[in-house]
Amino acid sequence: MIIEDWRIDYNANRPHSAHGELTPTEFALQWATTHQPQVA
């Protein structure tokens, strides 16, 4: 469970500079809401 706890902390609680100081979870949610697939 130590690795799982680290993974959750890393993805949900720790902001990353590569993601504009968002957590990976926040970044993924923001990306999904702004990049909708286009219908041809």
N, CA, C and O of each residue as an XYZ file, in Angstrom:
160
protein
N       0.812     -1.205      0.000
C       0.000      0.000      0.000
C       0.853      1.266      0.000
O       0.352      2.346     -0.313
N       2.112      1.149      0.340
C       2.960      2.343      0.361
C       3.071      2.941     -1.032
O       2.985      4.159     -1.190
N       3.261      2.104     -2.043
C       3.376      2.615     -3.411
C       2.061      3.234     -3.859
O       2.061      4.288     -4.496
N       0.959      2.606     -3.541
C      -0.351      3.154     -3.919
C      -0.599      4.494     -3.237
O      -1.127      5.414     -3.862
N      -0.232      4.618     -1.983
C      -0.377      5.904     -1.284
C       0.474      6.974     -1.947
O       0.033      8.113     -2.099
N       1.700      6.613     -2.346
C       2.577      7.567     -3.031
C       1.969      7.988     -4.360
O       1.979      9.171     -4.700
N       1.433      7.020     -5.122
C       0.841      7.318     -6.429
C      -0.340      8.276     -6.292
O      -0.468      9.222     -7.070
N      -1.185      8.038     -5.324
C      -2.333      8.916     -5.094
C      -1.859     10.314     -4.720
O      -2.368     11.303     -5.247
N      -0.895     10.403     -3.822
C      -0.360     11.707     -3.433
C       0.261     12.412     -4.628
O       0.033     13.605     -4.829
N       1.033     11.701     -5.412
C       1.720     12.280     -6.569
C       0.727     12.797     -7.602
O       0.938     13.868     -8.170
N      -0.344     12.065     -7.855
C      -1.290     12.434     -8.903
C      -2.409     13.362     -8.451
O      -2.976     14.081     -9.274
N      -2.739     13.363     -7.172
C      -3.894     14.129     -6.714
C      -3.537     15.328     -5.847
O      -4.328     16.264     -5.738
N      -2.367     15.317     -5.234
C      -2.064     16.365     -4.264
C      -0.863     17.233     -4.608
O      -0.740     18.337     -4.078
N       0.019     16.770     -5.472
C       1.268     17.489     -5.720
C       1.234     18.190     -7.068
O       1.211     17.516     -8.098
N       1.230     19.525     -7.100
C       1.255     20.240     -8.379
C       2.590     20.037     -9.093
O       3.623     19.814     -8.462
N       2.545     20.118    -10.413
C       3.727     19.929    -11.242
C       3.918     21.153    -12.131
O       2.962     21.650    -12.726
N       5.141     21.632    -12.219
C       5.417     22.818    -13.035
C       5.125     22.548    -14.511
O       4.722     23.462    -15.230
N       5.316     21.332    -14.969
C       5.041     20.999    -16.365
C       3.558     21.107    -16.702
O       3.190     21.213    -17.871
N       2.719     21.080    -15.690
C       1.268     21.167    -15.885
C       0.733     22.515    -15.437
O      -0.447     22.628    -15.105
N       1.574     23.535    -15.421
C       1.117     24.854    -15.002
C       0.764     24.910    -13.536
O      -0.174     25.605    -13.146
N       1.503     24.184    -12.719
C       1.288     24.109    -11.263
C      -0.055     23.485    -10.894
O      -0.586     23.749     -9.815
N      -0.606     22.662    -11.782
C      -1.793     21.869    -11.469
C      -1.340     20.465    -11.104
O      -0.258     20.029    -11.496
N      -2.172     19.764    -10.352
C      -1.886     18.350    -10.125
C      -2.175     17.606    -11.429
O      -2.928     18.115    -12.260
N      -1.604     16.427    -11.632
C      -1.934     15.669    -12.837
C      -3.440     15.408    -12.976
O      -3.970     15.418    -14.087
N      -4.115     15.179    -11.873
C      -5.563     14.963    -11.912
C      -6.285     16.215    -12.398
O      -7.173     16.126    -13.245
N      -5.912     17.384    -11.870
C      -6.529     18.640    -12.299
C      -6.222     18.920    -13.766
O      -7.096     19.357    -14.515
N      -4.981     18.668    -14.175
C      -4.582     18.893    -15.560
C      -5.402     18.024    -16.508
O      -5.885     18.508    -17.532
N      -5.561     16.752    -16.177
C      -6.330     15.842    -17.025
C      -7.784     16.279    -17.134
O      -8.366     16.225    -18.217
N      -8.372     16.709    -16.034
C      -9.753     17.179    -16.057
C      -9.879     18.436    -16.908
O     -10.804     18.549    -17.713
N      -8.963     19.377    -16.739
C      -8.982     20.613    -17.529
C      -8.796     20.301    -19.013
O      -9.496     20.860    -19.857
N      -7.863     19.418    -19.331
C      -7.605     19.067    -20.725
C      -8.838     18.423    -21.351
O      -9.204     18.746    -22.482
N      -9.477     17.515    -20.623
C     -10.646     16.807    -21.151
C     -11.807     17.758    -21.428
O     -12.571     17.541    -22.369
N     -11.946     18.804    -20.624
C     -13.064     19.730    -20.825
C     -12.779     20.751    -21.918
O     -13.712     21.360    -22.441
N     -11.515     20.954    -22.275
C     -11.186     21.946    -23.305
C     -10.822     21.316    -24.642
O     -10.655     22.040    -25.623
N     -10.696     20.020    -24.715
C     -10.329     19.332    -25.951
C     -11.404     18.312    -26.315
O     -11.217     17.104    -26.167
N     -12.505     18.816    -26.781
C     -13.600     17.945    -27.189
C     -13.356     17.466    -28.622
O     -12.890     18.243    -29.454
N     -13.661     16.207    -28.922
C     -13.480     15.710    -30.292
C     -14.407     16.440    -31.254
O     -15.535     16.792    -30.911
N     -13.908     16.656    -32.461
C     -14.706     17.335    -33.476
C     -15.315     16.300    -34.415
O     -14.656     15.346    -34.829
N     -16.570     16.507    -34.735
C     -17.265     15.620    -35.659
C     -17.029     16.137    -37.064
O     -17.185     17.329    -37.331
N     -16.655     15.248    -37.953
C     -16.369     15.649    -39.341
C     -17.646     15.879    -40.117
O     -17.598     16.220    -41.298
